[in-house]
Structure formats: structure tokens, C-alpha cells
């Protein structure tokens, strides 16, 4: 059984949620964080970023073949 996006229902995508402690004004802030820590090719494959109403988080879709690397990078950063 293949994975599906919770945002769009598209196959082979996983919906990811990122929550921050402080609010931000635009999704470009989160795009900047992603581009700082992940390869550009990987970030360019992410789709459909939407900001939370409280401006303290986002959801977006990651291809399922990139999700393990995505989780590893941010788990490592959180542990530091």
C-alpha cells in the first residue's frame, strides 16, 4: 500500500507538520530553514506548504522516498 498526502491525497507523498515556538509572517521563513539544512533538490520536491492560522507552524508534503532523510536531519538538530 502506498502512502498518500493528507493535504491533497496524492500518492507517494507524506504530509509533515512543523511547529515553532514563535510566530512568523510568511511560509518563506520555513522554506529558508529547510533550505539551510537540506539539499536544494530535496527541498524543491516538497509541495503545498500551508501556514497555521496562529502563524506558529506549517504543513506540507514530502515525497515518501525523502521522508527518512528529512526526519533524520531534523531529529539530529533537535538533539543538539
Biopython code that builds the backbone (N, CA, C, O; Angstrom):
import numpy as np
from Bio.PDB.StructureBuilder import StructureBuilder

atoms = [
    (1, "UNK", "N", (0.847, -1.173, 0.000)),
    (1, "UNK", "CA", (0.000, 0.000, 0.000)),
    (1, "UNK", "C", (0.898, 1.245, 0.000)),
    (1, "UNK", "O", (1.815, 1.344, 0.815)),
    (2, "UNK", "N", (0.644, 2.176, -0.894)),
    (2, "UNK", "CA", (1.467, 3.371, -0.989)),
    (2, "UNK", "C", (0.957, 4.460, -0.048)),
    (2, "UNK", "O", (-0.207, 4.474, 0.354)),
    (3, "UNK", "N", (1.869, 5.372, 0.287)),
    (3, "UNK", "CA", (1.481, 6.487, 1.152)),
    (3, "UNK", "C", (0.710, 7.520, 0.347)),
    (3, "UNK", "O", (0.813, 7.576, -0.878)),
    (4, "UNK", "N", (-0.067, 8.338, 1.054)),
    (4, "UNK", "CA", (-0.859, 9.408, 0.425)),
    (4, "UNK", "C", (-0.781, 10.667, 1.271)),
    (4, "UNK", "O", (-0.741, 10.616, 2.500)),
    (5, "UNK", "N", (-0.762, 11.780, 0.588)),
    (5, "UNK", "CA", (-0.776, 13.075, 1.242)),
    (5, "UNK", "C", (-2.100, 13.285, 1.962)),
    (5, "UNK", "O", (-3.159, 12.947, 1.433)),
    (6, "UNK", "N", (-2.041, 13.836, 3.154)),
    (6, "UNK", "CA", (-3.274, 14.224, 3.858)),
    (6, "UNK", "C", (-3.828, 15.534, 3.311)),
    (6, "UNK", "O", (-5.011, 15.824, 3.485)),
    (7, "UNK", "N", (-2.985, 16.331, 2.651)),
    (7, "UNK", "CA", (-3.423, 17.609, 2.087)),
    (7, "UNK", "C", (-4.136, 17.451, 0.762)),
    (7, "UNK", "O", (-5.179, 18.062, 0.527)),
    (8, "UNK", "N", (-3.562, 16.620, -0.107)),
    (8, "UNK", "CA", (-4.087, 16.525, -1.479)),
    (8, "UNK", "C", (-4.546, 15.135, -1.878)),
    (8, "UNK", "O", (-5.247, 14.978, -2.878)),
    (9, "UNK", "N", (-4.163, 14.134, -1.116)),
    (9, "UNK", "CA", (-4.487, 12.762, -1.479)),
    (9, "UNK", "C", (-3.544, 12.175, -2.520)),
    (9, "UNK", "O", (-3.747, 11.051, -2.979)),
    (10, "UNK", "N", (-2.515, 12.929, -2.896)),
    (10, "UNK", "CA", (-1.575, 12.470, -3.919)),
    (10, "UNK", "C", (-0.754, 11.298, -3.385)),
    (10, "UNK", "O", (-0.265, 11.327, -2.255)),
    (11, "UNK", "N", (-0.615, 10.275, -4.212)),
    (11, "UNK", "CA", (0.144, 9.092, -3.821)),
    (11, "UNK", "C", (1.629, 9.405, -3.706)),
    (11, "UNK", "O", (2.140, 10.323, -4.348)),
    (12, "UNK", "N", (2.313, 8.618, -2.868)),
    (12, "UNK", "CA", (3.757, 8.683, -2.675)),
    (12, "UNK", "C", (4.234, 9.990, -2.046)),
    (12, "UNK", "O", (5.382, 10.388, -2.242)),
    (13, "UNK", "N", (3.368, 10.655, -1.296)),
    (13, "UNK", "CA", (3.742, 11.828, -0.519)),
    (13, "UNK", "C", (3.280, 11.625, 0.919)),
    (13, "UNK", "O", (2.276, 10.960, 1.176)),
    (14, "UNK", "N", (4.032, 12.211, 1.857)),
    (14, "UNK", "CA", (3.710, 12.163, 3.279)),
    (14, "UNK", "C", (3.543, 13.609, 3.747)),
    (14, "UNK", "O", (4.376, 14.459, 3.435)),
    (15, "UNK", "N", (2.492, 13.889, 4.479)),
    (15, "UNK", "CA", (2.269, 15.232, 4.995)),
    (15, "UNK", "C", (3.028, 15.400, 6.301)),
    (15, "UNK", "O", (2.919, 14.581, 7.214)),
    (16, "UNK", "N", (3.806, 16.487, 6.372)),
    (16, "UNK", "CA", (4.660, 16.781, 7.521)),
    (16, "UNK", "C", (4.152, 18.052, 8.192)),
    (16, "UNK", "O", (3.693, 18.983, 7.529)),
    (17, "UNK", "N", (4.242, 18.074, 9.512)),
    (17, "UNK", "CA", (3.859, 19.245, 10.293)),
    (17, "UNK", "C", (5.094, 19.745, 11.039)),
    (17, "UNK", "O", (5.805, 18.971, 11.680)),
    (18, "UNK", "N", (5.331, 21.040, 10.943)),
    (18, "UNK", "CA", (6.415, 21.671, 11.712)),
    (18, "UNK", "C", (5.780, 22.749, 12.574)),
    (18, "UNK", "O", (5.065, 23.620, 12.079)),
    (19, "UNK", "N", (6.055, 22.676, 13.881)),
    (19, "UNK", "CA", (5.559, 23.679, 14.822)),
    (19, "UNK", "C", (6.755, 24.427, 15.401)),
    (19, "UNK", "O", (7.780, 23.831, 15.732)),
    (20, "UNK", "N", (6.604, 25.738, 15.516)),
    (20, "UNK", "CA", (7.643, 26.586, 16.091)),
    (20, "UNK", "C", (7.111, 27.272, 17.345)),
    (20, "UNK", "O", (5.900, 27.403, 17.520)),
    (21, "UNK", "N", (8.005, 27.704, 18.202)),
    (21, "UNK", "CA", (7.595, 28.383, 19.436)),
    (21, "UNK", "C", (7.131, 29.810, 19.187)),
    (21, "UNK", "O", (6.240, 30.306, 19.876)),
    (22, "UNK", "N", (7.731, 30.468, 18.208)),
    (22, "UNK", "CA", (7.409, 31.861, 17.914)),
    (22, "UNK", "C", (6.660, 31.964, 16.596)),
    (22, "UNK", "O", (6.824, 31.122, 15.713)),
    (23, "UNK", "N", (5.851, 32.981, 16.467)),
    (23, "UNK", "CA", (5.112, 33.169, 15.219)),
    (23, "UNK", "C", (6.032, 33.752, 14.147)),
    (23, "UNK", "O", (7.077, 34.331, 14.445)),
    (24, "UNK", "N", (5.618, 33.583, 12.900)),
    (24, "UNK", "CA", (6.345, 34.120, 11.756)),
    (24, "UNK", "C", (5.316, 34.626, 10.765)),
    (24, "UNK", "O", (4.150, 34.234, 10.821)),
    (25, "UNK", "N", (5.738, 35.497, 9.855)),
    (25, "UNK", "CA", (4.801, 36.177, 8.971)),
    (25, "UNK", "C", (4.533, 35.478, 7.648)),
    (25, "UNK", "O", (3.520, 35.749, 7.002)),
    (26, "UNK", "N", (5.419, 34.588, 7.237)),
    (26, "UNK", "CA", (5.300, 34.017, 5.898)),
    (26, "UNK", "C", (5.908, 32.620, 5.865)),
    (26, "UNK", "O", (6.806, 32.302, 6.644)),
    (27, "UNK", "N", (5.406, 31.793, 4.954)),
    (27, "UNK", "CA", (5.970, 30.457, 4.798)),
    (27, "UNK", "C", (7.405, 30.519, 4.277)),
    (27, "UNK", "O", (8.141, 29.538, 4.378)),
    (28, "UNK", "N", (7.808, 31.658, 3.722)),
    (28, "UNK", "CA", (9.189, 31.784, 3.232)),
    (28, "UNK", "C", (10.191, 31.625, 4.381)),
    (28, "UNK", "O", (11.323, 31.198, 4.156)),
    (29, "UNK", "N", (9.788, 31.959, 5.594)),
    (29, "UNK", "CA", (10.637, 31.740, 6.759)),
    (29, "UNK", "C", (10.966, 30.259, 6.916)),
    (29, "UNK", "O", (12.120, 29.899, 7.146)),
    (30, "UNK", "N", (9.956, 29.402, 6.792)),
    (30, "UNK", "CA", (10.155, 27.953, 6.927)),
    (30, "UNK", "C", (10.922, 27.416, 5.726)),
    (30, "UNK", "O", (11.789, 26.557, 5.885)),
    (31, "UNK", "N", (10.618, 27.908, 4.527)),
    (31, "UNK", "CA", (11.384, 27.492, 3.347)),
    (31, "UNK", "C", (12.865, 27.772, 3.570)),
    (31, "UNK", "O", (13.710, 26.949, 3.216)),
    (32, "UNK", "N", (13.189, 28.922, 4.152)),
    (32, "UNK", "CA", (14.582, 29.273, 4.436)),
    (32, "UNK", "C", (15.247, 28.291, 5.384)),
    (32, "UNK", "O", (16.400, 27.910, 5.182)),
    (33, "UNK", "N", (14.526, 27.882, 6.414)),
    (33, "UNK", "CA", (15.058, 26.886, 7.357)),
    (33, "UNK", "C", (15.330, 25.577, 6.632)),
    (33, "UNK", "O", (16.392, 24.975, 6.794)),
    (34, "UNK", "N", (14.370, 25.145, 5.837)),
    (34, "UNK", "CA", (14.531, 23.882, 5.105)),
    (34, "UNK", "C", (15.730, 23.945, 4.170)),
    (34, "UNK", "O", (16.509, 22.995, 4.098)),
    (35, "UNK", "N", (15.886, 25.052, 3.456)),
    (35, "UNK", "CA", (16.998, 25.192, 2.509)),
    (35, "UNK", "C", (18.346, 25.273, 3.218)),
    (35, "UNK", "O", (19.373, 24.928, 2.634)),
    (36, "UNK", "N", (18.352, 25.722, 4.459)),
    (36, "UNK", "CA", (19.597, 25.804, 5.220)),
    (36, "UNK", "C", (20.115, 24.416, 5.599)),
    (36, "UNK", "O", (21.327, 24.204, 5.643)),
    (37, "UNK", "N", (19.219, 23.475, 5.871)),
    (37, "UNK", "CA", (19.629, 22.184, 6.407)),
    (37, "UNK", "C", (19.471, 20.995, 5.463)),
    (37, "UNK", "O", (20.000, 19.920, 5.744)),
    (38, "UNK", "N", (18.767, 21.161, 4.367)),
    (38, "UNK", "CA", (18.519, 20.054, 3.449)),
    (38, "UNK", "C", (19.033, 20.405, 2.058)),
    (38, "UNK", "O", (19.140, 21.582, 1.714)),
    (39, "UNK", "N", (19.354, 19.385, 1.254)),
    (39, "UNK", "CA", (19.779, 19.656, -0.121)),
    (39, "UNK", "C", (18.681, 20.370, -0.908)),
    (39, "UNK", "O", (17.497, 20.079, -0.732)),
    (40, "UNK", "N", (19.070, 21.289, -1.760)),
    (40, "UNK", "CA", (18.101, 22.080, -2.523)),
    (40, "UNK", "C", (17.195, 21.206, -3.390)),
    (40, "UNK", "O", (16.005, 21.486, -3.529)),
    (41, "UNK", "N", (17.756, 20.155, -3.968)),
    (41, "UNK", "CA", (16.957, 19.246, -4.805)),
    (41, "UNK", "C", (15.834, 18.629, -3.977)),
    (41, "UNK", "O", (14.709, 18.477, -4.454)),
    (42, "UNK", "N", (16.148, 18.283, -2.751)),
    (42, "UNK", "CA", (15.143, 17.684, -1.871)),
    (42, "UNK", "C", (14.058, 18.704, -1.524)),
    (42, "UNK", "O", (12.868, 18.403, -1.618)),
    (43, "UNK", "N", (14.462, 19.890, -1.131)),
    (43, "UNK", "CA", (13.504, 20.931, -0.745)),
    (43, "UNK", "C", (12.598, 21.284, -1.922)),
    (43, "UNK", "O", (11.405, 21.528, -1.738)),
    (44, "UNK", "N", (13.157, 21.309, -3.121)),
    (44, "UNK", "CA", (12.356, 21.636, -4.303)),
    (44, "UNK", "C", (11.284, 20.590, -4.609)),
    (44, "UNK", "O", (10.355, 20.859, -5.370)),
    (45, "UNK", "N", (11.407, 19.409, -4.025)),
    (45, "UNK", "CA", (10.400, 18.364, -4.249)),
    (45, "UNK", "C", (9.234, 18.456, -3.259)),
    (45, "UNK", "O", (8.236, 17.754, -3.422)),
    (46, "UNK", "N", (9.348, 19.314, -2.231)),
    (46, "UNK", "CA", (8.275, 19.489, -1.254)),
    (46, "UNK", "C", (7.138, 20.278, -1.892)),
    (46, "UNK", "O", (7.374, 21.131, -2.749)),
    (47, "UNK", "N", (5.913, 19.996, -1.478)),
    (47, "UNK", "CA", (4.743, 20.600, -2.118)),
    (47, "UNK", "C", (3.706, 21.087, -1.116)),
    (47, "UNK", "O", (3.561, 20.528, -0.029)),
    (48, "UNK", "N", (2.993, 22.131, -1.497)),
    (48, "UNK", "CA", (1.760, 22.539, -0.833)),
    (48, "UNK", "C", (1.888, 23.096, 0.566)),
    (48, "UNK", "O", (1.026, 22.826, 1.402)),
    (49, "UNK", "N", (2.926, 23.860, 0.857)),
    (49, "UNK", "CA", (3.092, 24.373, 2.219)),
    (49, "UNK", "C", (1.964, 25.335, 2.583)),
    (49, "UNK", "O", (1.637, 26.251, 1.829)),
    (50, "UNK", "N", (1.376, 25.103, 3.761)),
    (50, "UNK", "CA", (0.305, 25.944, 4.294)),
    (50, "UNK", "C", (0.643, 26.332, 5.724)),
    (50, "UNK", "O", (1.079, 25.491, 6.509)),
    (51, "UNK", "N", (0.447, 27.594, 6.065)),
    (51, "UNK", "CA", (0.731, 28.094, 7.402)),
    (51, "UNK", "C", (-0.477, 27.902, 8.314)),
    (51, "UNK", "O", (-1.620, 27.998, 7.866)),
    (52, "UNK", "N", (-0.224, 27.632, 9.587)),
    (52, "UNK", "CA", (-1.290, 27.550, 10.579)),
    (52, "UNK", "C", (-1.894, 28.935, 10.802)),
    (52, "UNK", "O", (-1.234, 29.953, 10.587)),
    (53, "UNK", "N", (-3.114, 28.961, 11.221)),
    (53, "UNK", "CA", (-3.807, 30.220, 11.486)),
    (53, "UNK", "C", (-3.081, 31.041, 12.560)),
    (53, "UNK", "O", (-3.054, 32.270, 12.488)),
    (54, "UNK", "N", (-2.497, 30.369, 13.548)),
    (54, "UNK", "CA", (-1.784, 31.087, 14.612)),
    (54, "UNK", "C", (-0.374, 31.517, 14.209)),
    (54, "UNK", "O", (0.339, 32.127, 15.007)),
    (55, "UNK", "N", (0.030, 31.207, 12.988)),
    (55, "UNK", "CA", (1.333, 31.570, 12.416)),
    (55, "UNK", "C", (2.508, 30.996, 13.212)),
    (55, "UNK", "O", (3.570, 31.613, 13.294)),
    (56, "UNK", "N", (2.312, 29.817, 13.793)),
    (56, "UNK", "CA", (3.378, 29.160, 14.539)),
    (56, "UNK", "C", (3.718, 27.786, 13.986)),
    (56, "UNK", "O", (4.367, 26.988, 14.662)),
    (57, "UNK", "N", (3.286, 27.502, 12.764)),
    (57, "UNK", "CA", (3.594, 26.215, 12.183)),
    (57, "UNK", "C", (3.118, 26.120, 10.753)),
    (57, "UNK", "O", (2.406, 26.985, 10.245)),
    (58, "UNK", "N", (3.541, 25.026, 10.115)),
    (58, "UNK", "CA", (3.149, 24.753, 8.727)),
    (58, "UNK", "C", (2.919, 23.261, 8.543)),
    (58, "UNK", "O", (3.350, 22.438, 9.351)),
    (59, "UNK", "N", (2.236, 22.943, 7.472)),
    (59, "UNK", "CA", (2.150, 21.575, 6.973)),
    (59, "UNK", "C", (2.521, 21.617, 5.499)),
    (59, "UNK", "O", (2.281, 22.611, 4.814)),
    (60, "UNK", "N", (3.111, 20.523, 5.019)),
    (60, "UNK", "CA", (3.478, 20.412, 3.610)),
    (60, "UNK", "C", (3.738, 18.950, 3.301)),
    (60, "UNK", "O", (3.846, 18.122, 4.205)),
    (61, "UNK", "N", (3.837, 18.642, 2.026)),
    (61, "UNK", "CA", (4.046, 17.269, 1.581)),
    (61, "UNK", "C", (5.496, 17.026, 1.192)),
    (61, "UNK", "O", (6.133, 17.846, 0.531)),
    (62, "UNK", "N", (5.998, 15.871, 1.626)),
    (62, "UNK", "CA", (7.349, 15.418, 1.316)),
    (62, "UNK", "C", (7.215, 14.095, 0.563)),
    (62, "UNK", "O", (6.441, 13.233, 0.978)),
    (63, "UNK", "N", (7.959, 13.916, -0.541)),
    (63, "UNK", "CA", (7.922, 12.620, -1.221)),
    (63, "UNK", "C", (8.331, 11.511, -0.261)),
    (63, "UNK", "O", (9.251, 11.689, 0.538)),
    (64, "UNK", "N", (7.660, 10.377, -0.333)),
    (64, "UNK", "CA", (7.941, 9.329, 0.647)),
    (64, "UNK", "C", (9.356, 8.775, 0.537)),
    (64, "UNK", "O", (9.848, 8.180, 1.495)),
    (65, "UNK", "N", (10.029, 8.952, -0.607)),
    (65, "UNK", "CA", (11.411, 8.486, -0.707)),
    (65, "UNK", "C", (12.398, 9.452, -0.034)),
    (65, "UNK", "O", (13.586, 9.142, 0.060)),
    (66, "UNK", "N", (11.931, 10.603, 0.428)),
    (66, "UNK", "CA", (12.779, 11.588, 1.120)),
    (66, "UNK", "C", (12.471, 11.709, 2.600)),
    (66, "UNK", "O", (13.199, 12.391, 3.321)),
    (67, "UNK", "N", (11.428, 11.074, 3.066)),
    (67, "UNK", "CA", (10.964, 11.298, 4.431)),
    (67, "UNK", "C", (11.962, 10.819, 5.483)),
    (67, "UNK", "O", (12.100, 11.454, 6.528)),
    (68, "UNK", "N", (12.655, 9.721, 5.229)),
    (68, "UNK", "CA", (13.607, 9.197, 6.217)),
    (68, "UNK", "C", (14.759, 10.181, 6.406)),
    (68, "UNK", "O", (15.138, 10.474, 7.540)),
    (69, "UNK", "N", (15.319, 10.694, 5.317)),
    (69, "UNK", "CA", (16.401, 11.672, 5.427)),
    (69, "UNK", "C", (15.902, 12.947, 6.104)),
    (69, "UNK", "O", (16.595, 13.510, 6.951)),
    (70, "UNK", "N", (14.716, 13.402, 5.738)),
    (70, "UNK", "CA", (14.126, 14.595, 6.354)),
    (70, "UNK", "C", (14.047, 14.421, 7.870)),
    (70, "UNK", "O", (14.493, 15.289, 8.620)),
    (71, "UNK", "N", (13.487, 13.311, 8.317)),
    (71, "UNK", "CA", (13.341, 13.054, 9.751)),
    (71, "UNK", "C", (14.692, 12.934, 10.442)),
    (71, "UNK", "O", (14.857, 13.431, 11.556)),
    (72, "UNK", "N", (15.664, 12.283, 9.802)),
    (72, "UNK", "CA", (16.994, 12.127, 10.400)),
    (72, "UNK", "C", (17.668, 13.475, 10.628)),
    (72, "UNK", "O", (18.243, 13.715, 11.690)),
    (73, "UNK", "N", (17.598, 14.353, 9.633)),
    (73, "UNK", "CA", (18.244, 15.662, 9.746)),
    (73, "UNK", "C", (17.650, 16.462, 10.890)),
    (73, "UNK", "O", (18.392, 17.022, 11.697)),
    (74, "UNK", "N", (16.336, 16.528, 10.977)),
    (74, "UNK", "CA", (15.723, 17.354, 11.999)),
    (74, "UNK", "C", (15.735, 16.708, 13.378)),
    (74, "UNK", "O", (15.691, 17.418, 14.382)),
    (75, "UNK", "N", (15.792, 15.397, 13.453)),
    (75, "UNK", "CA", (15.950, 14.741, 14.755)),
    (75, "UNK", "C", (17.335, 15.042, 15.292)),
    (75, "UNK", "O", (17.495, 15.312, 16.482)),
    (76, "UNK", "N", (18.338, 14.998, 14.427)),
    (76, "UNK", "CA", (19.711, 15.308, 14.836)),
    (76, "UNK", "C", (19.816, 16.753, 15.333)),
    (76, "UNK", "O", (20.457, 17.014, 16.352)),
    (77, "UNK", "N", (19.189, 17.691, 14.617)),
    (77, "UNK", "CA", (19.218, 19.102, 15.024)),
    (77, "UNK", "C", (18.518, 19.307, 16.368)),
    (77, "UNK", "O", (18.984, 20.077, 17.207)),
    (78, "UNK", "N", (17.406, 18.617, 16.563)),
    (78, "UNK", "CA", (16.659, 18.745, 17.819)),
    (78, "UNK", "C", (17.487, 18.222, 18.994)),
    (78, "UNK", "O", (17.455, 18.785, 20.088)),
    (79, "UNK", "N", (18.234, 17.129, 18.751)),
    (79, "UNK", "CA", (19.045, 16.536, 19.812)),
    (79, "UNK", "C", (20.225, 17.416, 20.210)),
    (79, "UNK", "O", (20.713, 17.338, 21.337)),
    (80, "UNK", "N", (20.680, 18.254, 19.281)),
    (80, "UNK", "CA", (21.820, 19.143, 19.594)),
    (80, "UNK", "C", (21.354, 20.283, 20.361)),
    (80, "UNK", "O", (22.149, 21.148, 20.727)),
]
sb = StructureBuilder()
sb.init_structure("model")
sb.init_model(0)
sb.init_chain("A")
sb.init_seg("    ")
for serial, (resi, resn, name, xyz) in enumerate(atoms, 1):
    if name == "N":
        sb.init_residue(resn, " ", resi, " ")
    sb.init_atom(name, np.array(xyz, "f"), 0.0, 1.0, " ", f" {name:<3s}", serial, name[0])
structure = sb.get_structure()
